[in-house]
Amino acid sequence: MTAPGSNRRALLGRPATFALALGLWFTPIPSGLTSQAWHLFAIFAAAIFSVIVAAFPLLTAAMLAAAAAVLTGTIAPAKAFAGFANGSVLLVVVAFLVASSVVKSGLGRRISFLVVSAFGRSTLGLAYSIFLTDAAIAPALAFAGFANGSVLLVVVAFLVASSVVKSGLGRRISFLVVSAFGRSTLGLAYSIFLTDAAIAPAFPSNTARSGVLYPIVLSLAEGAGSTPHDEKKRRVGGYLMFCGMASLAVSSALWLTATSVNPIGVEIARQFGLKIDFGSWLLAASVPALAAALLLPVVLYWLFPPGVRATPDAPAAARAALRSMGPLTRDEKVVAVAFLLMVTGWVTAGTLKLDLTAVAFGGLGALLATSVLTLDDIAQEGGTLATYLWLAVLFA
């Protein structure tokens, strides 16, 4: 739990941080400085101040500052994200990942004794061994993919997606859809497609979305009396599972941010002179994706007949689940607002000249600032880090 003193510091420090940022921003620009340089100073002076007074943790301050710098046009996206390709930064990150294996295997202890035995006659000798090791580090050019905006968009969207699960908002949306459309097996199938399409923009992974959908689909199947071991009734569950798998593919094609490969495709297209933004992707994908969403439940209904057509108890069960969840929690409201603002920013990015990755950074910063996500939550996203490393190396 957060200490009361920390809450008080945050309550006082956050208004002071924003006041400092605005005050510096609108202060007359000193002679010899450009407006860009002064505004960048205002943003990062406020960010540093927020960390000093404990208004925001370091990560939150960094996310908000990066988003503000890009969205206000103070700095170009490529320059703002260049630090992710810095060799020293990546060295620290990779060293953290490798450190646990070095300690676990005992290799670190062995190396330390080897170094001391060779150079330990003086402190100066140990210092030279550090310089010798540092000279072997590869040039920063090999890390260029770590600063790619499309790669960072995927990573930040992964982190934002965890808030949809953690807050319970994804589950609530599923039950709301089922309560409205779940009176028949075919209606349940369309509920699955609709639910997946609704949450997909915040989930750059169909695997991650399946973590939300699968428990819902399983409970729907069990509610209809379907079990894998009952030959007569198992087809209901099988049909719904087939629909769930199909919906994941359709929603991944519908939204630019619904799977990690989409932004990568956009980046490749950009290198050939074709610009695709969130809105143009949605416009182009909507016709085939919506046609598939309308037809697939019917096609699967014909290919794999569920046997049971009516599921009159499903809406009531969904409403009961909603009642047990209670009213919208504070975290669900924050996630919903952040999610809507992010999608709005992505859709209007072309018109308003917004950077997609900066919008995502702003959303993540807001979720961290409101404590919907914590540093512990970020630390547990090992799969996100693996995706980041893989995509970054791919673009290097």
NUGUMAR-370511 format. One line per 8 residues: number of its first residue (from 1); their letters; for each residue x, y, z of N, C-alpha, C. Coordinates in pm, whole numbers, m for minus. Layout:
# residues N
NUM	a	X Y Z X Y Z X Y Z ~ ...
//
This chain:
# residues 396
1	mtapgsnr	83 m121 0 0 0 0 87 126 0 ~ 33 233 m54 106 359 m59 98 428 76 ~ 211 478 123 215 546 252 136 675 246 ~ 67 714 359 m9 838 360 76 959 324 ~ 202 960 371 290 1072 340 316 1084 191 ~ 327 970 124 350 972 m21 230 1031 m93 ~ 109 995 m47 m12 1050 m109 m17 1201 m92 ~ 19 1250 26 16 1395 50 117 1467 m38
9	rallgrpa	236 1408 m51 338 1470 m136 292 1474 m281 ~ 226 1366 m325 178 1363 m462 69 1467 m485 ~ m23 1480 m388 m133 1576 m402 m81 1719 m409 ~ 24 1747 m335 81 1881 m339 178 1898 m456 ~ 252 1792 m485 357 1803 m586 305 1808 m728 ~ 195 1741 m756 146 1737 m894 97 1872 m944 ~ 13 1943 m867 m24 2078 m913 98 2170 m926 ~ 193 2154 m833 313 2237 m840 394 2205 m966
17	tfalalgl	398 2076 m1003 470 2036 m1124 409 2099 m1249 ~ 277 2088 m1261 211 2145 m1379 220 2297 m1380 ~ 215 2358 m1260 230 2504 m1252 369 2546 m1298 ~ 470 2469 m1256 607 2500 m1298 622 2487 m1450 ~ 567 2379 m1504 577 2357 m1649 511 2471 m1727 ~ 389 2508 m1686 317 2615 m1756 386 2750 m1737 ~ 434 2773 m1613 502 2899 m1586 626 2918 m1672 ~ 707 2813 m1679 828 2821 m1761 793 2830 m1910
25	wftpipsg	691 2755 m1951 652 2752 m2092 617 2892 m2144 ~ 539 2965 m2061 490 3097 m2105 578 3213 m2059 ~ 689 3180 m1991 785 3285 m1955 855 3335 m2082 ~ 881 3464 m2092 954 3515 m2210 1083 3437 m2232 ~ 1109 3402 m2356 1224 3318 m2389 1353 3399 m2377 ~ 1449 3351 m2299 1577 3423 m2284 1646 3441 m2419 ~ 1715 3551 m2433 1787 3578 m2558 1893 3471 m2581 ~ 1907 3433 m2704 2005 3331 m2739 1948 3191 m2744
33	ltsqawhl	1823 3174 m2696 1759 3043 m2698 1645 3042 m2798 ~ 1624 2928 m2861 1508 2913 m2949 1387 2876 m2865 ~ 1269 2895 m2920 1147 2857 m2847 1145 2707 m2822 ~ 1196 2630 m2917 1200 2485 m2901 1287 2446 m2782 ~ 1404 2506 m2771 1495 2475 m2661 1434 2513 m2527 ~ 1369 2630 m2521 1311 2676 m2395 1193 2588 m2354 ~ 1109 2551 m2449 995 2466 m2417 1040 2327 m2374 ~ 1146 2277 m2437 1201 2147 m2395 1254 2156 m2253
41	faifaaai	1318 2268 m2221 1366 2290 m2084 1248 2292 m1987 ~ 1139 2359 m2023 1022 2368 m1935 966 2229 m1905 ~ 956 2146 m2009 899 2012 m1991 985 1927 m1900 ~ 1115 1924 m1927 1201 1833 m1851 1241 1890 m1715 ~ 1240 2022 m1700 1260 2079 m1567 1144 2040 m1477 ~ 1023 2045 m1532 905 2003 m1455 910 1854 m1424 ~ 957 1774 m1521 967 1630 m1498 1066 1599 m1386 ~ 1181 1664 m1388 1281 1643 m1283 1228 1690 m1148
49	fsvivaaf	1161 1805 m1149 1102 1857 m1026 1000 1759 m969 ~ 919 1698 m1056 815 1605 m1009 876 1484 m940 ~ 991 1440 m988 1058 1326 m924 1118 1367 m790 ~ 1177 1487 m785 1241 1535 m662 1139 1550 m550 ~ 1020 1603 m582 918 1626 m479 825 1506 m463 ~ 858 1394 m530 780 1269 m520 638 1284 m571 ~ 618 1374 m668 486 1386 m729 459 1267 m820 ~ 560 1225 m894 550 1109 m982 675 1024 m968
57	plltaaml	663 891 m984 782 808 m994 860 843 m1121 ~ 984 801 m1125 1072 835 m1237 1014 790 m1371 ~ 963 666 m1378 909 614 m1504 790 696 m1550 ~ 699 729 m1459 581 807 m1494 621 943 m1547 ~ 714 1009 m1478 760 1141 m1522 822 1134 m1661 ~ 899 1028 m1686 963 1013 m1817 860 992 m1927 ~ 759 908 m1901 655 882 m2001 579 1010 m2035 ~ 538 1083 m1932 461 1206 m1953 544 1312 m2024
65	aaaaavlt	672 1323 m1986 758 1424 m2049 781 1392 m2196 ~ 806 1266 m2227 827 1227 m2367 702 1253 m2450 ~ 586 1216 m2394 461 1239 m2467 437 1387 m2489 ~ 458 1468 m2384 435 1612 m2396 529 1676 m2497 ~ 655 1634 m2496 753 1692 m2588 718 1666 m2734 ~ 668 1544 m2762 635 1510 m2900 500 1569 m2942 ~ 399 1557 m2855 265 1603 m2891 256 1754 m2906 ~ 342 1828 m2836 343 1974 m2851 431 2019 m2967
73	gtiapaka	494 1924 m3035 581 1959 m3147 714 2016 m3105 ~ 748 2002 m2976 874 2057 m2928 993 1979 m2982 ~ 974 1851 m3000 1083 1766 m3048 1025 1662 m3142 ~ 1101 1623 m3241 1055 1525 m3339 1049 1386 m3275 ~ 951 1302 m3316 940 1168 m3257 1069 1088 m3264 ~ 1135 1090 m3380 1258 1010 m3395 1364 1051 m3295 ~ 1374 1182 m3269 1473 1231 m3174 1432 1198 m3030 ~ 1301 1207 m3003 1252 1179 m2867 1276 1034 m2828
81	fagfangs	1265 944 m2925 1278 802 m2895 1419 749 m2920 ~ 1511 838 m2957 1647 794 m2989 1717 732 m2869 ~ 1679 775 m2748 1743 721 m2629 1723 572 m2612 ~ 1616 518 m2674 1593 375 m2663 1696 295 m2742 ~ 1769 364 m2831 1874 296 m2908 2013 327 m2854 ~ 2019 401 m2743 2148 436 m2687 2216 312 m2630 ~ 2341 290 m2672 2411 169 m2630 2425 156 m2480 ~ 2448 267 m2410 2466 262 m2265 2336 222 m2195
89	vllvvvaf	2224 279 m2244 2094 244 m2185 2065 96 m2204 ~ 2087 48 m2326 2060 m92 m2354 2156 m184 m2281 ~ 2278 m138 m2261 2374 m217 m2185 2323 m240 m2043 ~ 2269 m136 m1982 2215 m148 m1846 2098 m246 m1844 ~ 2005 m232 m1942 1888 m318 m1947 1928 m464 m1964 ~ 2014 m489 m2063 2056 m627 m2088 2136 m681 m1970 ~ 2215 m596 m1907 2293 m640 m1791 2201 m687 m1678 ~ 2090 m616 m1659 1993 m659 m1558 1939 m798 m1591
97	lvassvvk	1910 m821 m1719 1854 m949 m1760 1956 m1062 m1744 ~ 2081 m1032 m1779 2185 m1134 m1772 2230 m1159 m1628 ~ 2220 m1057 m1544 2276 m1064 m1409 2224 m1183 m1330 ~ 2094 m1211 m1343 2037 m1320 m1264 2100 m1454 m1301 ~ 2127 m1474 m1431 2187 m1601 m1473 2333 m1609 m1429 ~ 2402 m1495 m1429 2542 m1493 m1387 2553 m1530 m1239 ~ 2461 m1477 m1160 2462 m1508 m1016 2419 m1652 m993 ~ 2311 m1693 m1060 2255 m1827 m1040 2356 m1936 m1075
105	sglgrris	2430 m1917 m1184 2524 m2020 m1229 2654 m2022 m1148 ~ 2682 m1914 m1075 2808 m1904 m1003 2921 m1846 m1086 ~ 2890 m1815 m1214 2994 m1763 m1303 3046 m1627 m1256 ~ 2958 m1545 m1201 3001 m1413 m1154 3107 m1422 m1046 ~ 3084 m1515 m955 3180 m1533 m845 3316 m1579 m900 ~ 3310 m1671 m998 3433 m1723 m1056 3509 m1613 m1131 ~ 3435 m1532 m1210 3499 m1424 m1285 3564 m1323 m1191 ~ 3493 m1292 m1082 3549 m1194 m988 3682 m1242 m931
113	flvvsafg	3691 m1371 m900 3818 m1424 m848 3927 m1424 m956 ~ 3888 m1454 m1082 3986 m1453 m1191 4042 m1312 m1213 ~ 3952 m1211 m1210 3996 m1073 m1232 4087 m1028 m1119 ~ 4046 m1060 m996 4128 m1020 m882 4264 m1087 m885 ~ 4266 m1216 m926 4395 m1287 m930 4488 m1228 m1035 ~ 4431 m1172 m1145 4515 m1118 m1253 4551 m972 m1233 ~ 4455 m892 m1182 4477 m747 m1177 4465 m689 m1036 ~ 4448 m774 m938 4413 m723 m806 4527 m676 m720
121	rstlglay	4642 m655 m780 4753 m607 m698 4734 m462 m657 ~ 4647 m391 m733 4618 m252 m698 4478 m217 m745 ~ 4423 m112 m686 4292 m63 m729 4299 m12 m873 ~ 4413 47 m909 4431 97 m1045 4425 m17 m1147 ~ 4478 m131 m1110 4472 m247 m1200 4330 m292 m1224 ~ 4249 m293 m1119 4107 m328 m1136 4036 m227 m1225 ~ 4071 m100 m1211 4009 5 m1293 4040 m17 m1441 ~ 4164 m54 m1472 4200 m80 m1612 4123 m200 m1668
129	sifltdaa	4091 m297 m1585 4015 m413 m1634 3874 m370 m1676 ~ 3819 m272 m1605 3686 m221 m1642 3692 m151 m1777 ~ 3798 m68 m1797 3813 2 m1926 3832 m98 m2040 ~ 3906 m205 m2015 3931 m305 m2118 3801 m373 m2159 ~ 3716 m403 m2062 3586 m465 m2091 3497 m371 m2170 ~ 3497 m243 m2131 3411 m144 m2196 3448 m126 m2343 ~ 3578 m142 m2377 3623 m123 m2516 3564 m225 m2610 ~ 3514 m337 m2556 3461 m444 m2641 3314 m424 m2676
137	iapalafa	3252 m319 m2622 3108 m297 m2646 3085 m260 m2792 ~ 2980 m318 m2854 2949 m293 m2996 2899 m151 m3017 ~ 2915 m95 m3138 2868 41 m3167 2718 53 m3154 ~ 2672 175 m3123 2530 199 m3099 2445 179 m3222 ~ 2506 179 m3342 2428 164 m3464 2353 31 m3465 ~ 2409 m70 m3403 2345 m200 m3402 2216 m199 m3323 ~ 2193 m93 m3245 2076 m86 m3159 1969 7 m3215 ~ 1979 46 m3342 1887 146 m3397 1742 101 m3388
145	gfangsvl	1717 m29 m3397 1579 m77 m3394 1509 m52 m3262 ~ 1585 m32 m3154 1524 m9 m3024 1456 128 m3017 ~ 1491 218 m3108 1429 351 m3110 1322 363 m3217 ~ 1291 254 m3285 1190 259 m3390 1053 286 m3329 ~ 983 387 m3382 855 427 m3326 751 317 m3328 ~ 749 236 m3434 652 128 m3444 676 21 m3338 ~ 804 m7 m3313 839 m104 m3208 793 m53 m3072 ~ 821 74 m3044 782 131 m2915 631 138 m2901
153	lvvvaflv	559 163 m3010 412 165 m3005 359 31 m2960 ~ 413 m77 m3015 369 m212 m2977 395 m237 m2829 ~ 515 m200 m2784 554 m226 m2645 464 m149 m2548 ~ 443 m20 m2575 360 61 m2485 216 12 m2487 ~ 167 m28 m2605 31 m81 m2613 16 m209 m2532 ~ 121 m293 m2530 120 m413 m2446 100 m374 m2299 ~ 174 m273 m2255 166 m231 m2115 29 m173 m2084 ~ m26 m94 m2176 m159 m37 m2156 m263 m149 m2149
161	assvvksg	m247 m252 m2231 m342 m363 m2233 m354 m430 m2097 ~ m243 m437 m2025 m248 m502 m1894 m342 m430 m1799 ~ m362 m299 m1819 m454 m225 m1733 m599 m263 m1760 ~ m630 m300 m1885 m767 m343 m1919 m800 m472 m1844 ~ m701 m560 m1835 m721 m686 m1762 m723 m661 m1612 ~ m624 m587 m1563 m611 m565 m1420 m732 m495 m1361 ~ m785 m396 m1432 m898 m319 m1380 m1029 m396 m1385 ~ m1036 m500 m1467 m1160 m575 m1484 m1249 m520 m1594
169	lgrrisfl	m1203 m415 m1663 m1286 m352 m1766 m1314 m448 m1882 ~ m1215 m527 m1921 m1236 m622 m2030 m1344 m722 m1998 ~ m1343 m773 m1875 m1445 m868 m1831 m1583 m805 m1832 ~ m1591 m681 m1783 m1720 m612 m1776 m1777 m592 m1917 ~ m1692 m552 m2011 m1738 m533 m2149 m1793 m663 m2205 ~ m1726 m774 m2177 m1771 m904 m2225 m1910 m937 m2173 ~ m1931 m919 m2044 m2061 m950 m1985 m2171 m857 m2036 ~ m2137 m730 m2059 m2234 m636 m2114 m2281 m680 m2253
177	vvsafgrs	m2187 m723 m2335 m2221 m766 m2471 m2305 m893 m2467 ~ m2267 m988 m2382 m2342 m1114 m2373 m2483 m1089 m2321 ~ m2497 m999 m2224 m2631 m971 m2170 m2723 m913 m2276 ~ m2665 m848 m2378 m2746 m786 m2483 m2774 m880 m2599 ~ m2679 m969 m2632 m2692 m1049 m2755 m2688 m1200 m2732 ~ m2687 m1244 m2608 m2658 m1385 m2582 m2776 m1479 m2569 ~ m2892 m1446 m2629 m3010 m1531 m2613 m3006 m1658 m2698 ~ m2917 m1664 m2794 m2902 m1782 m2879 m2754 m1814 m2895
185	tlglaysi	m2727 m1936 m2941 m2588 m1974 m2963 m2524 m1883 m3067 ~ m2599 m1852 m3172 m2547 m1762 m3275 m2525 m1622 m3216 ~ m2616 m1580 m3128 m2598 m1451 m3062 m2474 m1448 m2974 ~ m2448 m1561 m2906 m2326 m1571 m2826 m2202 m1560 m2914 ~ m2208 m1621 m3032 m2095 m1614 m3124 m2068 m1470 m3166 ~ m2175 m1398 m3200 m2158 m1257 m3237 m2111 m1175 m3117 ~ m2151 m1215 m2997 m2105 m1146 m2876 m1954 m1157 m2862 ~ m1903 m1276 m2894 m1758 m1298 m2886 m1686 m1208 m2986
193	fltdaaia	m1735 m1205 m3109 m1673 m1120 m3212 m1679 m973 m3173 ~ m1795 m929 m3120 m1812 m789 m3084 m1723 m750 m2966 ~ m1716 m839 m2866 m1630 m813 m2751 m1484 m801 m2793 ~ m1441 m895 m2875 m1301 m893 m2920 m1270 m767 m3000 ~ m1363 m728 m3087 m1342 m606 m3166 m1336 m482 m3079 ~ m1412 m483 m2967 m1417 m366 m2880 m1289 m347 m2800 ~ m1227 m457 m2758 m1107 m445 m2674 m978 m453 m2754 ~ m987 m492 m2881 m866 m518 m2961 m773 m398 m2976
201	pafpsnta	m822 m273 m2991 m727 m162 m3010 m627 m146 m2896 ~ m663 m193 m2777 m573 m178 m2662 m486 m301 m2640 ~ m503 m405 m2724 m428 m530 m2706 m348 m561 m2832 ~ m218 m532 m2835 m139 m560 m2956 m96 m706 m2964 ~ m182 m795 m2919 m150 m938 m2920 m279 m1017 m2910 ~ m305 m1105 m3008 m424 m1187 m2995 m408 m1290 m2885 ~ m285 m1324 m2851 m262 m1413 m2737 m307 m1346 m2607 ~ m273 m1218 m2591 m315 m1145 m2471 m467 m1133 m2465
209	rsgvlypi	m531 m1107 m2580 m677 m1094 m2581 m743 m1226 m2548 ~ m682 m1335 m2591 m741 m1465 m2560 m745 m1489 m2410 ~ m652 m1426 m2337 m655 m1436 m2191 m777 m1373 m2130 ~ m835 m1274 m2199 m960 m1213 m2155 m1079 m1294 m2205 ~ m1075 m1334 m2332 m1189 m1400 m2395 m1210 m1543 m2349 ~ m1101 m1618 m2333 m1114 m1762 m2306 m1197 m1792 m2181 ~ m1169 m1727 m2066 m1252 m1757 m1949 m1400 m1725 m1971 ~ m1429 m1620 m2049 m1568 m1584 m2076 m1633 m1691 m2164
217	vlslaega	m1564 m1730 m2271 m1619 m1832 m2362 m1638 m1964 m2288 ~ m1542 m1999 m2205 m1552 m2123 m2129 m1673 m2121 m2036 ~ m1694 m2009 m1967 m1809 m2000 m1876 m1940 m2002 m1954 ~ m1943 m1943 m2074 m2063 m1948 m2158 m2094 m2092 m2199 ~ m1990 m2164 m2239 m2009 m2303 m2280 m2058 m2388 m2163 ~ m1997 m2370 m2048 m2039 m2446 m1931 m2180 m2407 m1888 ~ m2213 m2278 m1903 m2348 m2233 m1870 m2453 m2296 m1959 ~ m2415 m2331 m2081 m2506 m2398 m2174 m2505 m2550 m2153
225	gstphdek	m2433 m2595 m2050 m2427 m2738 m2020 m2329 m2815 m2105 ~ m2237 m2745 m2171 m2142 m2811 m2260 m2013 m2842 m2188 ~ m1970 m2966 m2199 m1841 m3008 m2144 m1768 m3091 m2249 ~ m1635 m3096 m2245 m1559 m3171 m2346 m1590 m3320 m2346 ~ m1640 m3372 m2233 m1659 m3517 m2221 m1801 m3561 m2254 ~ m1891 m3467 m2279 m2030 m3500 m2313 m2047 m3490 m2464 ~ m2058 m3605 m2531 m2064 m3607 m2677 m2183 m3529 m2731 ~ m2295 m3526 m2657 m2416 m3460 m2706 m2407 m3309 m2695
233	krrvggyl	m2341 m3261 m2590 m2342 m3116 m2565 m2207 m3047 m2590 ~ m2104 m3125 m2614 m1972 m3063 m2626 m1960 m2974 m2750 ~ m2049 m2995 m2849 m2038 m2919 m2972 m2069 m2770 m2951 ~ m2149 m2736 m2851 m2175 m2595 m2821 m2044 m2526 m2783 ~ m1973 m2587 m2690 m1845 m2531 m2648 m1745 m2527 m2763 ~ m1742 m2633 m2844 m1651 m2637 m2957 m1681 m2526 m3057 ~ m1810 m2504 m3083 m1849 m2398 m3177 m1807 m2261 m3124 ~ m1830 m2236 m2996 m1793 m2107 m2938 m1641 m2087 m2937
241	mfcgmasl	m1567 m2195 m2912 m1421 m2185 m2915 m1370 m2155 m3056 ~ m1431 m2220 m3156 m1394 m2190 m3295 m1421 m2043 m3327 ~ m1535 m1993 m3279 m1569 m1852 m3303 m1468 m1760 m3234 ~ m1426 m1799 m3114 m1327 m1719 m3042 m1196 m1711 m3117 ~ m1151 m1824 m3171 m1025 m1824 m3247 m1038 m1742 m3375 ~ m1154 m1754 m3441 m1175 m1678 m3565 m1182 m1528 m3536 ~ m1246 m1492 m3426 m1260 m1349 m3394 m1125 m1285 m3366 ~ m1034 m1360 m3305 m901 m1306 m3277 m828 m1267 m3406
249	avssalwl	m845 m1349 m3509 m781 m1318 m3637 m845 m1197 m3703 ~ m979 m1189 m3697 m1050 m1079 m3763 m1019 m946 m3696 ~ m1026 m942 m3563 m1000 m817 m3492 m855 m773 m3507 ~ m764 m869 m3521 m623 m835 m3541 m603 m763 m3674 ~ m686 m795 m3772 m678 m728 m3902 m750 m594 m3901 ~ m850 m578 m3815 m933 m458 m3816 m860 m335 m3763 ~ m781 m353 m3656 m719 m239 m3588 m568 m241 m3608 ~ m511 m126 m3628 m366 m114 m3645 m291 m164 m3522
257	tatsvnpi	m346 m139 m3403 m276 m173 m3279 m322 m306 m3219 ~ m392 m389 m3298 m449 m512 m3243 m353 m630 m3243 ~ m241 m618 m3310 m139 m723 m3307 m5 m662 m3343 ~ 101 m721 m3294 233 m658 m3305 283 m645 m3448 ~ 237 m733 m3538 290 m729 m3674 233 m612 m3756 ~ 118 m558 m3716 57 m451 m3795 143 m325 m3802 ~ 188 m270 m3686 275 m152 m3695 405 m180 m3770 ~ 452 m304 m3763 573 m339 m3836 548 m330 m3987
265	gveiarqf	431 m378 m4030 394 m367 m4170 383 m222 m4214 ~ 328 m138 m4127 316 5 m4156 455 67 m4172 ~ 548 28 m4085 684 81 m4093 752 39 m4223 ~ 732 m84 m4263 790 m131 m4390 730 m53 m4507 ~ 597 m31 m4502 531 46 m4608 585 189 m4612 ~ 612 246 m4495 663 384 m4490 798 394 m4558 ~ 879 292 m4543 1011 293 m4607 1002 292 m4759 ~ 886 249 m4811 864 250 m4956 778 368 m5000
273	glkidfgs	760 465 m4909 690 587 m4944 540 584 m4926 ~ 485 478 m4866 341 467 m4845 309 496 m4698 ~ 235 602 m4672 203 641 m4536 66 585 m4496 ~ 63 510 m4387 m61 452 m4335 m73 492 m4189 ~ m183 557 m4152 m204 591 m4012 m318 507 m3955 ~ m351 532 m3829 m453 452 m3760 m586 458 m3834 ~ m626 580 m3873 m756 598 m3939 m762 535 m4077 ~ m657 551 m4157 m659 494 m4291 m653 341 m4286
281	wllaasvp	m582 287 m4187 m581 141 m4169 m721 93 m4137 ~ m788 158 m4042 m923 118 m4002 m1020 127 m4120 ~ m1009 233 m4197 m1097 252 m4312 m1078 140 m4414 ~ m954 107 m4444 m925 4 m4544 m962 m135 m4493 ~ m942 m160 m4364 m964 m294 m4310 m1110 m319 m4272 ~ m1188 m214 m4254 m1323 m229 m4199 m1414 m314 m4288 ~ m1407 m295 m4419 m1498 m369 m4507 m1470 m520 m4503 ~ m1347 m567 m4533 m1324 m711 m4525 m1338 m767 m4384
289	alaaalll	m1293 m692 m4283 m1299 m743 m4146 m1444 m754 m4098 ~ m1525 m651 m4123 m1664 m656 m4079 m1743 m761 m4157 ~ m1712 m776 m4286 m1777 m882 m4364 m1743 m1019 m4307 ~ m1617 m1039 m4271 m1575 m1166 m4211 m1643 m1187 m4076 ~ m1655 m1080 m3997 m1718 m1091 m3865 m1866 m1127 m3878 ~ m1931 m1078 m3982 m2073 m1110 m4003 m2093 m1252 m4056 ~ m2001 m1298 m4142 m2020 m1426 m4209 m1964 m1545 m4131 ~ m1853 m1527 m4062 m1786 m1641 m3999 m1872 m1715 m3896
297	pvvlywlf	m1945 m1645 m3806 m2030 m1720 m3714 m2131 m1808 m3785 ~ m2186 m1759 m3897 m2284 m1838 m3974 m2215 m1955 m4044 ~ m2099 m1929 m4104 m2025 m2035 m4172 m1984 m2144 m4073 ~ m1933 m2103 m3958 m1894 m2201 m3856 m2016 m2274 m3800 ~ m2129 m2205 m3793 m2254 m2267 m3748 m2293 m2380 m3842 ~ m2263 m2361 m3972 m2295 m2463 m4071 m2189 m2574 m4073 ~ m2062 m2537 m4060 m1955 m2636 m4063 m1948 m2719 m3935 ~ m1979 m2656 m3823 m1969 m2723 m3693 m2096 m2692 m3614
305	ppgvratp	m2209 m2754 m3650 m2337 m2722 m3584 m2328 m2742 m3433 ~ m2367 m2641 m3356 m2355 m2652 m3211 m2457 m2746 m3148 ~ m2563 m2778 m3221 m2664 m2868 m3164 m2768 m2795 m3082 ~ m2726 m2703 m2998 m2817 m2623 m2915 m2827 m2484 m2976 ~ m2949 m2442 m3006 m2967 m2313 m3072 m2997 m2200 m2975 ~ m3077 m2230 m2873 m3120 m2126 m2779 m3038 m2134 m2650 ~ m2998 m2019 m2599 m2927 m2010 m2470 m2995 m1901 m2386 ~ m3119 m1925 m2346 m3195 m1821 m2277 m3136 m1780 m2143
313	dapaaara	m3055 m1867 m2082 m3001 m1835 m1950 m2874 m1750 m1955 ~ m2812 m1740 m2073 m2684 m1669 m2082 m2695 m1521 m2046 ~ m2795 m1446 m2098 m2805 m1305 m2060 m2824 m1285 m1910 ~ m2907 m1371 m1850 m2930 m1359 m1705 m2802 m1387 m1628 ~ m2726 m1487 m1672 m2600 m1519 m1605 m2501 m1403 m1619 ~ m2500 m1340 m1737 m2411 m1225 m1758 m2451 m1108 m1669 ~ m2582 m1084 m1658 m2628 m975 m1570 m2595 m1004 m1425 ~ m2604 m1132 m1386 m2568 m1169 m1249 m2419 m1144 m1224
321	alrsmgpl	m2337 m1176 m1324 m2194 m1152 m1311 m2165 m1002 m1300 ~ m2239 m922 m1376 m2222 m776 m1368 m2261 m724 m1230 ~ m2369 m779 m1175 m2411 m736 m1041 m2305 m772 m938 ~ m2245 m889 m953 m2141 m930 m858 m2016 m842 m870 ~ m1993 m786 m989 m1879 m695 m1007 m1906 m558 m946 ~ m2035 m525 m927 m2068 m395 m870 m2058 m284 m973 ~ m2071 m160 m928 m2060 m47 m1021 m1918 m32 m1074 ~ m1903 49 m1177 m1771 76 m1232 m1676 125 m1124
329	trdekvva	m1561 63 m1114 m1462 107 m1015 m1388 229 m1068 ~ m1316 292 m977 m1238 410 m1017 m1135 372 m1123 ~ m1070 255 m1108 m969 214 m1205 m1031 186 m1342 ~ m1150 124 m1343 m1217 98 m1471 m1250 228 m1543 ~ m1295 327 m1468 m1328 457 m1529 m1203 522 m1588 ~ m1093 516 m1512 m969 576 m1560 m921 506 m1687 ~ m925 372 m1686 m881 296 m1803 m971 326 m1923 ~ m1102 333 m1900 m1196 360 m2009 m1169 497 m2072
337	vafllmvt	m1149 598 m1987 m1122 733 m2038 m988 736 m2113 ~ m885 675 m2052 m753 673 m2116 m758 600 m2250 ~ m830 488 m2251 m843 408 m2372 m914 487 m2483 ~ m1024 553 m2448 m1099 632 m2546 m1016 749 m2599 ~ m942 814 m2510 m858 926 m2553 m745 879 m2644 ~ m688 763 m2612 m581 709 m2696 m634 674 m2836 ~ m749 606 m2840 m806 569 m2970 m843 694 m3049 ~ m900 794 m2980 m933 920 m3046 m807 986 m3103
345	gwvtagtl	m701 985 m3023 m574 1042 m3069 m518 968 m3189 ~ m529 834 m3187 m479 755 m3300 m561 779 m3426 ~ m695 786 m3410 m782 806 m3526 m759 943 m3589 ~ m738 1044 m3506 m722 1181 m3557 m576 1221 m3575 ~ m486 1124 m3562 m342 1155 m3568 m304 1222 m3700 ~ m359 1172 m3810 m325 1231 m3939 m371 1374 m3952 ~ m493 1402 m3903 m548 1538 m3913 m477 1635 m3820 ~ m454 1590 m3696 m395 1677 m3594 m243 1671 m3591
353	kldltava	m184 1591 m3679 m37 1576 m3685 19 1523 m3553 ~ m47 1422 m3498 m2 1361 m3374 80 1237 m3405 ~ 176 1209 m3320 256 1088 m3334 189 974 m3257 ~ 166 860 m3322 95 748 m3259 165 701 m3132 ~ 297 690 m3138 372 642 m3023 366 740 m2907 ~ 370 869 m2937 361 970 m2831 224 966 m2764 ~ 119 941 m2842 m15 926 m2783 m16 807 m2687 ~ 46 697 m2728 52 579 m2642 133 607 m2516
361	fgglgall	243 681 m2529 323 719 m2412 239 802 m2316 ~ 160 894 m2371 75 976 m2285 m27 893 m2211 ~ m87 795 m2279 m184 707 m2213 m120 625 m2103 ~ m1 569 m2131 70 492 m2030 108 581 m1912 ~ 154 702 m1941 190 794 m1833 71 826 m1745 ~ m47 845 m1806 m168 874 m1728 m206 756 m1639 ~ m194 635 m1691 m227 516 m1611 m129 499 m1495 ~ m3 533 m1518 95 527 m1409 72 638 m1309
369	atsvltld	39 758 m1358 17 872 m1269 m103 851 m1178 ~ m204 779 m1228 m324 754 m1148 m315 623 m1069 ~ m199 558 m1076 m172 433 m1003 m260 317 m1047 ~ m322 327 m1164 m392 211 m1220 m289 104 m1252 ~ m177 146 m1308 m61 59 m1326 49 105 m1231 ~ 125 12 m1180 236 44 m1091 366 m9 m1151 ~ 476 30 m1091 606 m20 m1137 615 m171 m1123 ~ 548 m226 m1021 546 m371 m1005 474 m438 m1123
377	diaqeggt	365 m376 m1168 293 m430 m1285 384 m431 m1408 ~ 456 m320 m1427 547 m311 m1542 656 m418 m1532 ~ 706 m437 m1410 815 m533 m1390 772 m677 m1421 ~ 642 m704 m1409 593 m840 m1433 565 m869 m1581 ~ 578 m768 m1666 548 m785 m1808 669 m839 m1884 ~ 712 m959 m1847 828 m1018 m1913 804 m1045 m2061 ~ 681 m1084 m2097 650 m1110 m2237 662 m985 m2322 ~ 629 m870 m2263 641 m743 m2335 787 m713 m2365
385	latylwla	874 m737 m2268 1017 m713 m2289 1071 m805 m2397 ~ 1026 m930 m2396 1070 m1025 m2499 1029 m977 m2638 ~ 906 m927 m2649 858 m874 m2777 941 m753 m2820 ~ 972 m666 m2725 1051 m546 m2754 1188 m584 m2810 ~ 1255 m676 m2742 1389 m717 m2785 1385 m782 m2923 ~ 1284 m865 m2946 1274 m936 m3074 1248 m838 m3188 ~ 1149 m750 m3173 1116 m656 m3280 1229 m555 m3302 ~ 1294 m512 m3193 1402 m415 m3207 1520 m473 m3284
393	vlfa	1555 m596 m3252 1665 m661 m3324 1626 m681 m3471 ~ 1499 m711 m3495 1450 m729 m3632 1471 m603 m3715 ~ 1455 m485 m3651 1467 m358 m3721 1607 m300 m3717 ~ 1699 m363 m3645 1833 m306 m3630 1905 m297 m3764
//
